[in-house]
Amino acid sequence: MSLFLELDPTTFSGGKITGIEPDSVAAEIGLQAGDELLAINDNQVQDVIDVQFYGAEESLELLIRRDGEMFLYEAERAYDQSLGLTFTHPTFDIDIRRCNNLCGFCFVLQMAPRFRRALYIKDDDYRYSFLFGHYVTLTNLSDHDWQRIQTMRLSPLYVSVHVTDGELRRQFLRNPTAPDILPQLRQLADWSIEMHTQLVIVSGFNDGRHLLQSLRDLESLWPAVQSISIVPVGLTSHHKYGMRPHTPAEAAAMLDDLAVWQSHYREQFGVAWVYPTDEWFLKSGRPFPPISAYDGQQLQENGLGLARQFLDEWEGVKAEIVNCESSIVNCERVTLVTGRMFAPVLRETAATFAQMTGVDVAVEAVANQVLGESITAAGLLMAGDILAHLEQADLGDLVVLPRVTFDHPNRISLDDIAPQTIANQLGRPVALADSMGDVWDAVTGVSQAMVFPKDEG
């Protein structure tokens, strides 16, 4: 094997293995956590995409480094058998590709100072787009990257378009060398790569006739372009470029305009194709559409359909409460915490929950003091702001926090505070919840996402 003979093991990097699946190829040939995968079938692997692609063959040769020595393993893989490897990072050459744009609405550029270093890293990695649905701008791709996308059929990709006019987009990205997006999208379409796109709308910049033109340009790329998410700009108190949030009237007008286009696309494509995120409905006070309005698109991570999913799940929980024969466990009063944007929906739901269960429920809407009160999403709340707010509130027996506030592998908030710390400081049990089903689990004592003050065990 040429790579085995030619590589300098001191400079050649690979993927650090952290886990081996039972009954997998890796388990059968004796690979171990801590091993480093360097190549498969004479192909150097630089990320898990390479591992998936080259590891799909039935006959495999795996080049492994263990304790500074290199070993060559041969294996035969059954058609439906997993290679069975997990890695420290999905990318082996670098942790993540950095963004070369300076978008004025970028949250990284709007972050408050003195937070953990990772919050100031601008990622724009097409590999994370394919693997995890991250939206990327396609402004930093090399010829090698384009070749990999074509050869490995990396589909779907998630693309931040924002506006299709090339010069306006360069201004939008604050990147004078950004390539025109339409030729890039056409190239992907020619390769049968599906794309989900998003347009972050800034009032007075890429809305109005520019939005209309963007929709018309992208329309020509159906069905390769599978969806367009319309996202309102989010601005912290640290932004510097004179942008402003949308008003409720502007949000309502946007929904009216998009409804016309959705009707047009349903006739033309059979799907709505262009989807406003939940924030437009929350800001305007409009009712949420049924889940069918999203045509089966799995775009919840981009803020589409989460509120409807929450409400639909609540209907199932109500039936569970009615049929429940057990009693509430040591819980007469519950405090639910959320951001200001979702508070009206949660208050209405909590009132019904209280009527059905007999539990007194209070909803506390926490203002984001660190990033600014215009940032109203629960996922961007700081635990420090939550603590400061709750220390002045009349708390119940149990405090339920939004799980998304602690959406980090170490289950910590953006300001590095864990739920345990909050429980200790408040002197009350704390549960994390995504839904009213999670709240129901917490008050009935079966939640798997609950912590207690340390002095209570």
N, C-alpha and C positions, 0 to 999 in steps of 0.2 A: 504494500500500500504506500503510495508516494508520500502522502502527508505524514505518515508515521515515520518515514525515513528522513524527510527533509525538515521537519519542524524543529525549531528551537523551543523547548518546553519552558524556558525562562521568559519568553516574550509572547508566546501564543496564548491567547485568552479564549475561554469557552464559558459554558454555563455551569454554575455551581449547583449541584443537585441537593435538594433539601428533603425530598421524599420519594419513596418507591411504592407504587400501587401493588397490592397483592395480585398474584396470578397474571402479572404483566410480563412483557418481554424482559424488562429490566430486572424484575424479581427472579425470573428463571435463570438468567445468566450471571446473577450474583452482583449486580451493581449496588453501591452503597451510598447512603446520604453522606455528603462531603466530597464525593467524587466530582470531577469536572469533565463534562462532555465537550470534546474538542471538535469532532467531525463525525459525520455519518456517510458511509459509502464514498469516502474520499472527498466529501464536500465539507468545508469548514462551516460550522454553525455559528451565527452571530446573534440569534434570537430564537424564541420559541416557534416563530413562523418557519424558520429553517428546519427545526426539529420536527414539526408537523409535516412539512413537505417531504423532506428526505427520509423521514422515518415511516412513511406510508408504504415503502417497498416491502416485499415479503422476505427477501434475503437482505440481511443487514450486517454491516461491519461498523462497530462503534469504537472510536478512538477515545480513550479515557485517561485522564491524569489523576493519579492517586499518590499522595505523599511525595510529590515531586517526580514520580516515575510515570511513564506512559505505557498503557496496555491496550491491546487490540482484542475486542470481543466480537465473536461471530454468532449470529442468531438467525433463526427462521421464525417469521411472524405469521400467525394465522390471520386470515382476512379480517376478522372482527376483533382481533386482539390489540389491546392498547400497548403503546411503548411504555407508558406508566411512569413518566418522570415529572417531577415538579422542581422548580428552580427558584433561587433567591430572587432574581429579577427576570421579567419577561424578555429583556434585552441584555445581551452579554457584552457587547462592545462598549456601550455607554448606557447609563441608567435611562436616559430619555433625551430625545432630540429637542434642542432649544428653538424657540420661536425667534425669527429675525424681523418681526414687525413691532410697531410701537403704537398699537391701537389705543386711542384715547379712552375707550371704554373698557380696556382690559382690566380685570380685577387685580391682577398682579401689580399693575402700575398704580392702582388705586388703594392698595393695602396700607393700613396704618403701620407705622414703624415699630421695630423691636418685637416682631413675632418670629417663630421658628423659620429657619432658612428656607425650608422647602416651599413655604408660601410665597416666596419671591422668585421662584423658578417658572419661567414662561415655557410651557411645553407646546410643541407643535410637531408631533411625531406620527407619521402615517402608519407606523406599525401599531401604535396604541389605538389609532382610529379603527383599524381592522380588528384588533383583538378585543377592544373594550368599548368601542363606540365613541371615542373622543373626536370632537370636531377639529379639523385641521384646515389650514389655509392653502396648502399646496405651494407655498412660496419658497420652500427650502429644499426641494427635491433635486437630487443629482441624477445623472443619466443612469447610474446603477440602480437608484431607487425606482425609477420608471420601469427599468427592465425587470426588476423583481415583481413589481405590481402586475406587469403583463404576464410574465412567466408563471408566477404562482397564483394568478387569478385571485388577487386579494380583494374580495368582494363580499359584502358591501363596504364602501368607505363613507365616512361622514365628513362633509365639507362645509366650512364656513365661507359662504359666498359673499353675503352682505349686500353687494350691489354688482351687477354685471358690467357696467361701464368701466373700462379699463383704467382710465385716468382718475375717475372718481374713486374707484376702489383703491388705487395707490394712495390717494389722499386719505381715505378712510383708514387704511392700514398704517399710514405714515411710513410707507416703504416705497421710495421712488423706483426701486428695481423690481418690484413685484411683477411677475408675468401676468398677462391677460388671462382671466379665469376661463373664459368660454372655450378657447382652443384646448385647454387642459381637460375640461369636462368632455369635450367632443372626443378627445383621444381616449379617455376612459370608456366612453360609450362605445367607441369602435372596438374596444377590447372586451365588450360585454361585461364591464364592471358596473355594478349597481351602485347608486349614490343616494344618500340622504343628505339634504342640504339645509342650511339655516341662514336666515337673514336677520341680523340684529338691527333693529330699526331705531335710528336716532332722529328725533323730530327736527324737520327742516334740513335734513341732509340726504338721507337715502329713502325717504318716504315719498308720497305723492307720485309724480310722473316717473321718478327713478324706480320706485317700487313696481309700478306698472310695467316699465320696460324690463326689469329683472324677471318678473313673472313670465312675460312674453318670450324672453330669451331662453329661459329654462324650460318653458313649455315645449320648445322644439327638441328637447333632449329626452322627453318621455319615450319609452318607459325606463331608460337607464337612470334618469333622475326619478327616484321613487317617491320622494316627499320633499316638501319645503316647510320647515318650521319658521314661523314668524315670531320673533322674540323681542320684547321691549327692552331697551337699554337699561342696564342697572348701574347706578352711579352712587359711589360712596362720597362722603364729605371730603375725601382727599383727591378727587378728580380735578384736573387742571385745565380742561380744554373748552369750557363754556357750554357743555352739553347740559340738558335738563331732562328730568323724568317726564313721562307722558301724564297728562291730566286725565281725570275720569272721562271727560267729554271726548278727548282724543282717543282714548281706549275704546269707547263705545263706537266712535266713527270708524275706527279700524275694523272692529268686528262686523259692522254693517258692510263695509267694502269687501271684506274677505268672504262674507256670506254670499255675495253676488258671484265672486270668482269660484267659490266652492260649488255652487249650483252649476256654473258653466263647465267645470272640470268633471263633475259627476256625469253630465251628459256626454262629455267628450271622452273621458278615460274610464268612467265607471267608479271612480273614487274621488274624494274631495281634494286630494293631492296637496293642497296648501292648508296648513293647520296652525291656528293661533295657539300660543301657549296659555296655560291656566291664568297667568298673571293678568292678561287682558280682561278676563271675566271677573277676576277678583277686584281689579281696580275700577272697573265700570259698574260693578254690582249686577252684572247680567247673570242669568242662570247658566249652569254648565251644560253642555250638550251631552246626549247619551253616549255611552261607550262605543256604540256602533258608528258614531260620527268620525272615529279615528281609523276605521277600515282595517282594524287588526294590526296597525302599525305599533311596534314596540318602541316608543319614543318617550317613555315616562322619565328617563334620565335627563331629558331635555325640557322637562316641565309640561308635557302634554298628557292630559287625561288623569293626572294624579288625583285631583280633587274629585272627579267623577268616580274613580276607582275607590277612593275613601268612602264616598257616599253609598256606592253600591255594596261595598263590603259591610257597611253599617246596617244595611237591610238584613243581611244574613245574621249579624250579631243580635239584632232585635229578636229574631225568631229563636235564637239560642237562649236569650234571656227569658223569654216567655216560657220556654220548655225546661228551664233549669229548676232542679229540685233542691240544690244545695243553697246554703245561706252565704251572705257576704261575710268574709273573714276579717274581723277586727278593723272595720273600715266604715266610719260613719261620714267622713268628709274627705274629699279628694280635691287636690289642686292640680289642674292641667295647665301646662305651660306651652306657649307657642309664640311665633312672631306676630307682628301686627297685621300682616297681610291675610293670614288664614284665620285670625281670631273670630270674625263674624260667623264663619261656617262652623267652627268648633263650638262656639257658644250655643248655636241653635241645636247642634247635635247633642251637646252636653246636657241641655235642658231636658231633652227627651230621655236621655240616659238616666238622669236623676229621677224623673217621673216613674220610669219602669223599674228601677232598682231600689229606690228609697235612699240612695246615697246622695248626700249634699255635694254638689260639684261646682267648683269655682274655676273660671278660666282666667288666667293671667297672661295678658299680651305684653311681651317684653320689648321695649324699645332698644334698638341697636345704638348704643352710645359710642362705641369704638369706631364703627364704620360710618355712622350717621343714620339719622332716623328715616332717611329715604330708602335704606336697606331694610326691608320688612320680612324677608324670607326666614323661616326657622332654621334652615340649613346654614345660614351665615351668622346666627346668633353667637355671641361670646358667652361662655359660662360665667365670666366675671360680671357681665351685665345681668345675667339671670340671677346670680346670687345677690347682687345689690338690690334688684327689684323684689325678690322674695323675702329678703330680710325686713322689708317694710310692709309685707303683706300678712293677712290673717290666714295662716296655712292650715290645711287639714291634716289628717292622720297620715296621708300618703301624698307624695309629690310625683307627678308623671311628667317627664321631660320628653321632647321630641328626639327620637333616636337619631334623626338625620343631623342634629347638632353635634353628635359624637361620631360622625361617619369617617373614622380613621382606623387603620389596622390596630392601633393601640387603644381604641375607644376613648379618645380624648377630643376636646373641643378645639376650635381654632386657636384659642389662647392657652392650650396645653393643660386644661383642667379635666379631671376624670369625674364621672358620676359619684364615685366613692367620696371624693372631696366635698361635693355638694351635700351628700347625705350627712357627712360628719359635721359640716358647718351649720346645717339646718336642724340637725338632731332628729331627722325623720327618714323613714325609708324612701328611696327614690327608685322609680321604675322608668324604663325607656319604652317608647311606644311609637309605632308607625300608624296605628289604626285604632278604632274603638274596640276592636277585638283584643288588642294588646291591653287596653285599659280594663276591659272586662276580666282578662286573665290576671291583671294586677290586683284588682279588688277582691277577686275570689281566691287569691293566694297561690295561683299556679304559674305565675309569670316566671320565665327563665331569664329575664333581663331586669333583675331587681337587686339593689344593694341596700345594706342597712348600716346605720351609724356604727362605728367600730365598737362602742361600748355595749351594743345590743347583740353582738355576735354576727 
